[in-house]
Amino acid sequence: MLDPKNKQSVLFLSEWSTYILCLTNEPNEPSARPPHGTRANSMINRLPLDPPKDWGFSDEQIATLPLSFRDNLLVGQVCVVSGGGSGIGRAIAYVLARLGAEVVVCGRRAEKLEATAAGIAKHLGKNIMTQAMTIRDPAQVERLFADVWRRHGRVDALINSAGGQFPQAALDFSVKGWNAVVDTNLNGTWYMIQSAARLWREHATPGSIVNIVAVVTRGMPQVAHTAAARAGVIYLSKSLAVEWAPLNIRVNCLAPGSIATEGLNVYPRAAAEAFIYSNPMKRLGDVADIAQGAVYLLAPTGKFITGEVLTIDGGRQNWGEDWPAGMPDYFRVPGR
């Protein structure tokens, strides 16, 4: 049982629209409440109470999933992945390594990063660099890129996959809660972008940035703080794509919909499976969909793409229900 009084409160990570769980040191935020119970979305009540399901891919599965790209596509490339210890970031690290890239993963929890590194070493026979840090600290971000450049002598691509939020009515956001989400999802992403770009300018080398954001086109009720931050990243990226074109730096975003990752394992099966109603295809995407989308943008396939948002969401931006804290009674349709 999750304890709402625990100082290590629960922060929902958007991976992306699946609200993946991780621990944060930000106190006094609401505990994790999967969308079920008295405020449950009616769509959950249409699903059976099946036993728990093991969501997401194992290390072995990620290491052997069929890919759409040729072997060794990224040999000689150095790619930095934030949030590489779990979920989408972990999958991106695996796929980049499989395609021959030298991979660097960073994030707050060293044990998760080391687990990713150990899995890649075991299943792919490659060693990757890990660095525990927080993207919310500009000094730590600068140190990360200095360490990567010192070790590899270059950086070719940055994939910003780190981020987090918690579901709550906007009227109830505390100043601390709002700032925590915006500082991570917007400011932290900016610190990573700027540090990478400064190195590329200094060394007169090209670069590619892929920011993992969210589908914000229809708004994001109950996670308005992350909608504001992610929209900020999207339009920051569009602005930088123009401003940094003379430096041969491409900046793009990737917006996932509801993706099956290990973060869904904290939900009752019915609640987790209810995420299929967030899109007209009525199914979940998987991490390979997102990882290969990121490769498409950063590899030569994306050489003429900048300032773009690649949306991989099964059509969620056009239709679907997504209430991470449960559908309010006001929005319930009689008979549904």
C-alpha positions as CSV (number, residue, x, y, z in Angstrom):
1,M,0.0,0.0,0.0
2,L,1.4,3.4,-0.9
3,D,1.6,5.8,2.0
4,P,0.6,9.4,1.2
5,K,2.4,10.5,4.4
6,N,5.7,9.1,3.3
7,K,8.2,11.8,2.7
8,Q,9.3,9.9,-0.4
9,S,6.1,10.7,-2.2
10,V,5.2,9.2,-5.6
11,L,5.8,11.1,-8.8
12,F,4.1,9.9,-11.9
13,L,6.4,9.8,-14.9
14,S,4.8,10.2,-18.2
15,E,6.1,7.4,-20.3
16,W,4.1,9.0,-21.9
17,S,0.4,9.0,-20.8
18,T,1.1,5.8,-18.9
19,Y,2.2,7.8,-15.8
20,I,5.1,5.6,-14.8
21,L,6.0,5.6,-11.1
22,C,9.3,6.6,-9.5
23,L,10.3,8.0,-6.1
24,T,11.1,11.6,-5.6
25,N,12.3,13.6,-2.6
26,E,9.7,16.2,-3.1
27,P,7.5,16.0,0.0
28,N,3.8,16.6,0.5
29,E,2.6,15.5,-2.9
30,P,-0.4,13.2,-3.3
31,S,0.2,9.5,-3.3
32,A,-0.2,7.4,-6.4
33,R,-3.9,6.6,-7.0
34,P,-4.5,4.5,-10.0
35,P,-7.7,5.5,-11.7
36,H,-10.0,3.1,-10.0
37,G,-12.4,3.0,-7.0
38,T,-15.2,5.4,-6.4
39,R,-13.9,7.9,-8.9
40,A,-13.1,5.3,-11.5
41,N,-13.5,6.0,-15.1
42,S,-16.5,4.0,-16.2
43,M,-14.4,2.3,-18.9
44,I,-12.6,0.4,-16.1
45,N,-15.8,-1.1,-14.9
46,R,-16.2,-2.8,-18.3
47,L,-13.1,-4.8,-17.8
48,P,-12.8,-8.1,-15.9
49,L,-10.8,-8.4,-12.7
50,D,-8.1,-10.5,-14.1
51,P,-4.9,-11.5,-12.3
52,P,-2.0,-9.0,-12.6
53,K,-0.2,-8.8,-15.9
54,D,3.6,-8.4,-16.4
55,W,3.8,-5.2,-18.5
56,G,6.7,-4.1,-20.5
57,F,9.6,-6.0,-22.1
58,S,12.3,-7.9,-20.4
59,D,16.0,-7.1,-21.1
60,E,16.2,-10.2,-23.4
61,Q,13.1,-9.1,-25.3
62,I,14.4,-5.6,-25.9
63,A,17.7,-7.0,-27.0
64,T,16.1,-9.3,-29.6
65,L,13.0,-7.4,-30.9
66,P,13.0,-7.1,-34.7
67,L,14.2,-3.6,-35.7
68,S,13.4,-1.7,-38.9
69,F,16.9,-0.3,-39.2
70,R,20.0,-2.0,-40.7
71,D,22.8,-3.3,-38.4
72,N,25.6,-0.9,-37.5
73,L,23.6,2.1,-38.6
74,L,24.9,4.2,-35.7
75,V,28.5,2.9,-35.5
76,G,30.8,5.7,-34.4
77,Q,28.0,7.8,-33.0
78,V,27.9,8.9,-29.3
79,C,24.3,9.2,-27.9
80,V,23.3,10.6,-24.5
81,V,20.0,9.3,-23.1
82,S,18.5,10.9,-20.0
83,G,16.1,8.8,-18.0
84,G,17.9,5.7,-19.3
85,G,17.3,3.6,-16.3
86,S,13.7,2.5,-17.0
87,G,10.8,2.6,-19.4
88,I,11.2,4.4,-22.7
89,G,14.7,5.7,-21.9
90,R,15.9,2.2,-21.2
91,A,14.5,0.9,-24.5
92,I,16.1,3.7,-26.4
93,A,19.4,2.9,-24.8
94,Y,19.1,-0.7,-25.9
95,V,18.1,0.1,-29.5
96,L,20.9,2.6,-29.9
97,A,23.4,0.1,-28.6
98,R,22.0,-2.6,-30.9
99,L,22.6,-0.2,-33.9
100,G,26.2,0.3,-32.9
101,A,26.2,3.6,-31.0
102,E,28.3,4.4,-28.0
103,V,25.6,5.0,-25.4
104,V,25.6,7.2,-22.3
105,V,22.6,6.9,-19.9
106,C,22.0,9.4,-17.0
107,G,19.3,9.7,-14.3
108,R,18.8,10.1,-10.6
109,R,19.0,6.5,-9.5
110,A,22.4,4.9,-10.0
111,E,21.0,1.4,-9.4
112,K,18.6,1.6,-12.3
113,L,21.3,3.0,-14.6
114,E,23.6,0.1,-13.6
115,A,20.9,-2.4,-14.3
116,T,20.5,-1.0,-17.8
117,A,24.2,-1.2,-18.3
118,A,24.4,-4.7,-17.0
119,G,21.6,-5.9,-19.2
120,I,23.2,-4.3,-22.3
121,A,26.5,-5.9,-21.4
122,K,24.9,-9.3,-20.9
123,H,22.6,-9.4,-23.9
124,L,24.5,-7.2,-26.4
125,G,28.1,-7.6,-25.3
126,K,28.6,-3.8,-25.2
127,N,29.7,-1.5,-22.4
128,I,27.9,1.8,-21.9
129,M,28.6,4.8,-19.7
130,T,26.3,5.6,-16.8
131,Q,26.2,8.8,-14.7
132,A,23.9,9.4,-11.8
133,M,22.8,13.0,-11.7
134,T,19.8,15.3,-11.8
135,I,18.9,17.3,-14.9
136,R,17.4,20.0,-12.5
137,D,21.0,21.1,-11.6
138,P,22.7,23.0,-14.4
139,A,26.2,22.3,-12.8
140,Q,25.6,18.5,-12.8
141,V,24.4,18.7,-16.4
142,E,27.5,20.6,-17.5
143,R,29.7,18.1,-15.6
144,L,27.9,15.2,-17.4
145,F,28.7,16.6,-20.9
146,A,32.2,17.4,-19.9
147,D,32.7,13.8,-18.7
148,V,31.2,12.4,-21.9
149,W,33.3,14.5,-24.1
150,R,36.4,13.6,-22.1
151,R,35.7,9.9,-22.4
152,H,34.4,9.8,-26.0
153,G,35.8,12.9,-27.6
154,R,32.4,13.7,-29.1
155,V,28.6,13.8,-28.7
156,D,26.4,13.2,-31.7
157,A,22.9,13.0,-30.3
158,L,20.9,13.8,-27.2
159,I,17.7,12.1,-26.3
160,N,15.8,13.8,-23.4
161,S,13.6,11.1,-21.9
162,A,13.7,12.1,-18.3
163,G,10.6,13.8,-16.8
164,G,7.9,13.4,-14.2
165,Q,4.5,14.5,-12.9
166,F,1.7,13.5,-10.6
167,P,-2.1,13.6,-11.3
168,Q,-4.0,16.2,-9.4
169,A,-6.7,18.8,-9.9
170,A,-4.9,22.0,-11.0
171,L,-6.7,24.1,-8.3
172,D,-4.9,21.9,-5.7
173,F,-1.4,22.2,-7.1
174,S,1.0,23.5,-4.4
175,V,3.7,26.0,-5.4
176,K,6.3,23.3,-4.6
177,G,4.5,20.7,-6.7
178,W,4.1,23.0,-9.7
179,N,7.7,24.0,-9.5
180,A,9.0,20.5,-9.2
181,V,7.2,19.4,-12.4
182,V,8.2,22.5,-14.4
183,D,11.7,22.5,-13.1
184,T,12.2,18.9,-14.3
185,N,10.2,18.7,-17.5
186,L,11.0,22.2,-18.9
187,N,14.0,23.6,-17.1
188,G,15.9,20.4,-16.8
189,T,15.3,19.6,-20.5
190,W,16.6,23.1,-21.4
191,Y,19.8,22.6,-19.3
192,M,20.5,19.4,-21.2
193,I,19.8,21.0,-24.6
194,Q,21.9,24.1,-24.0
195,S,24.9,22.2,-22.6
196,A,25.0,19.9,-25.6
197,A,24.5,22.7,-28.1
198,R,27.3,24.8,-26.5
199,L,29.7,21.9,-27.0
200,W,28.7,21.5,-30.6
201,R,29.2,25.2,-31.2
202,E,32.6,25.1,-29.5
203,H,33.8,22.2,-31.5
204,A,32.0,23.2,-34.7
205,T,30.3,19.8,-35.0
206,P,26.7,18.9,-35.9
207,G,24.2,17.6,-33.4
208,S,20.8,16.1,-33.2
209,I,18.4,16.5,-30.2
210,V,15.2,14.5,-29.6
211,N,13.0,15.6,-26.8
212,I,10.4,13.0,-25.5
213,V,7.4,15.1,-24.7
214,A,3.6,14.3,-24.5
215,V,0.5,14.6,-26.7
216,V,-0.7,18.1,-25.6
217,T,-2.9,19.0,-28.6
218,R,-6.2,18.4,-26.7
219,G,-4.8,19.5,-23.3
220,M,-4.0,17.2,-20.4
221,P,-6.6,17.5,-17.7
222,Q,-5.4,16.4,-14.2
223,V,-1.7,16.9,-15.3
224,A,-1.9,20.5,-16.4
225,H,1.5,21.3,-14.9
226,T,3.2,18.8,-17.3
227,A,1.0,20.0,-20.2
228,A,2.4,23.5,-19.7
229,A,6.0,22.2,-19.4
230,R,5.8,19.8,-22.4
231,A,4.2,22.4,-24.6
232,G,7.0,24.7,-23.5
233,V,9.6,22.1,-24.7
234,I,7.8,21.7,-28.0
235,Y,7.8,25.4,-28.8
236,L,11.3,25.8,-27.4
237,S,12.4,23.1,-29.8
238,K,10.7,24.8,-32.8
239,S,12.4,28.1,-31.9
240,L,15.8,26.5,-31.5
241,A,15.5,24.5,-34.7
242,V,15.5,27.8,-36.6
243,E,18.0,29.6,-34.4
244,W,20.5,26.8,-34.4
245,A,20.1,25.7,-38.1
246,P,23.3,27.7,-38.9
247,L,25.2,25.5,-36.4
248,N,23.9,22.3,-38.1
249,I,22.0,21.4,-35.0
250,R,18.6,19.7,-35.5
251,V,16.0,19.8,-32.7
252,N,12.9,17.6,-32.8
253,C,10.3,16.2,-30.4
254,L,8.6,12.8,-30.1
255,A,5.2,12.6,-28.4
256,P,4.2,9.1,-27.3
257,G,0.7,8.1,-26.4
258,S,-0.2,5.3,-24.0
259,I,2.8,2.9,-24.0
260,A,3.1,-0.5,-22.3
261,T,6.0,-0.2,-19.9
262,E,6.9,-1.8,-16.6
263,G,5.3,1.3,-14.9
264,L,1.9,-0.2,-15.6
265,N,2.7,-3.1,-13.2
266,V,1.6,-0.9,-10.3
267,Y,-2.0,-0.7,-11.5
268,P,-4.7,-3.3,-11.1
269,R,-4.9,-5.1,-14.4
270,A,-8.3,-3.7,-15.3
271,A,-7.1,-0.1,-14.6
272,A,-3.9,-0.7,-16.7
273,E,-5.8,-2.2,-19.6
274,A,-8.3,0.7,-19.5
275,F,-5.5,2.8,-21.1
276,I,-6.5,1.2,-24.5
277,Y,-9.4,3.6,-24.5
278,S,-7.1,6.6,-24.8
279,N,-6.9,6.1,-28.6
280,P,-9.1,5.0,-31.5
281,M,-6.9,1.9,-32.2
282,K,-7.9,0.7,-28.7
283,R,-4.5,-0.8,-27.8
284,L,-1.2,0.2,-26.2
285,G,2.0,1.0,-28.0
286,D,5.2,-0.5,-26.9
287,V,8.7,0.9,-26.2
288,A,10.0,-0.3,-29.5
289,D,7.6,2.0,-31.3
290,I,9.0,5.0,-29.4
291,A,12.7,3.9,-29.5
292,Q,12.6,3.4,-33.3
293,G,10.8,6.7,-33.7
294,A,13.7,8.4,-31.9
295,V,16.2,6.6,-34.1
296,Y,14.3,7.8,-37.2
297,L,14.7,11.4,-36.1
298,L,18.3,11.3,-35.0
299,A,19.7,9.0,-37.7
300,P,20.4,10.0,-41.4
301,T,16.7,9.2,-42.0
302,G,15.9,12.5,-40.3
303,K,18.6,14.6,-41.9
304,F,16.0,17.0,-43.4
305,I,13.7,17.1,-40.3
306,T,14.0,19.8,-37.7
307,G,11.5,21.7,-35.5
308,E,9.0,18.8,-35.9
309,V,6.9,16.8,-33.4
310,L,6.6,13.1,-34.3
311,T,3.5,11.8,-32.6
312,I,3.2,8.1,-32.0
313,D,0.0,7.7,-30.1
314,G,-2.4,5.4,-32.0
315,G,-4.5,8.5,-32.8
316,R,-4.9,9.8,-29.3
317,Q,-4.5,13.4,-30.4
318,N,-7.8,12.9,-32.4
319,W,-9.9,10.7,-30.1
320,G,-9.7,9.0,-26.7
321,E,-10.3,9.3,-23.0
322,D,-7.4,9.8,-20.6
323,W,-8.2,10.6,-17.0
324,P,-5.1,9.7,-14.9
325,A,-6.9,10.5,-11.6
326,G,-10.3,9.1,-12.6
327,M,-13.1,10.7,-14.7
328,P,-15.0,13.4,-12.8
329,D,-18.7,12.9,-12.6
330,Y,-19.4,16.0,-14.7
331,F,-17.9,14.3,-17.8
332,R,-19.6,10.9,-17.5
333,V,-22.0,10.1,-20.3
334,P,-25.2,8.3,-19.2
335,G,-25.3,4.7,-20.3
336,R,-21.5,4.4,-20.7
